[in-house]
Amino acid sequence: MKLIKNKKGNYTGVFKFIIMAFAITIFFGIMYYGFTQLNTTLTSVTFDIGDTNFTSIVEKTWSPVYDSYDSLKTLSYVLIFGMLLTMLTSAWLVKRPPIFLVIWVIVSAVSVIVAVYISNAYLLLLNNVDFGSTLQSFKGSSYLLLNLPAIAVTISLFSGLISLISLNRSKHESEGLP
C-alpha cells in the first residue's frame, strides 16, 4: 500500500500541534469577536427605510448568519482534537529506528517548554478585558490550550512510543532480513 510505504519520522509534529492549536483558537476567536461587535452594532440601529424597518431586515438576513458563527467554538475544538488523533495515527505509520530516541527526547523536552510559554500567553489573552470573554466561550479549545504542557507531554510520549515500538512492522522488517 503506497500510503504506508517508506514513511520517514517527523519530529516537529508536537510543535506544529502547539502552534496550530493556538493559531486556530485565536483566529476563530477574532472572527467571533468581530462578528459579535458587528451584530451588536447592527441590532442596535433603529430606523425605517420607507415602509421597511431596518431591524426586521437585520433579523431576517444577518441573525441566521451570526447564529452560525457560534459553531466556530465547536469547530476549533474538533480541529485541535483531530490534530491529536492525526499525530497518533502518523506515529503508527512511521517506521523509525530506535537510534533516533535521543533526538525524540530532546525535541519533546523543547516542545514542552514551548507549550508552557504558549499556554501562559493564552492565559494572558484569556484575562484580557475585551477579548477574554470571547475566548472564555471557547470552552473546549481553552481547556486544551490551558493544559497544553500536559497534553504536549502525553502526546509526545505516546507518539514516540507508538513509533518506536514495532506495532506496524511486519515480521520480515523486525527480523532485519532483506
ABEGO torsion letter per residue (X at the ends): XAAABGBBBBAAAAAAAAAAAAAAAAAAAAAAAAAAAAAAAAAABBBBBEABBAAAAAAAAAAAAAAAAAAAAAAAAAAAAAAAAAAAAAAAABBBBAAAAAAAAAAAAAAAAAAAAAAAAAAAAAABAAAAAAAAABAAAAAAAAAAAAAAAAAAAAAAAAAABBAABBAAAAAGBX
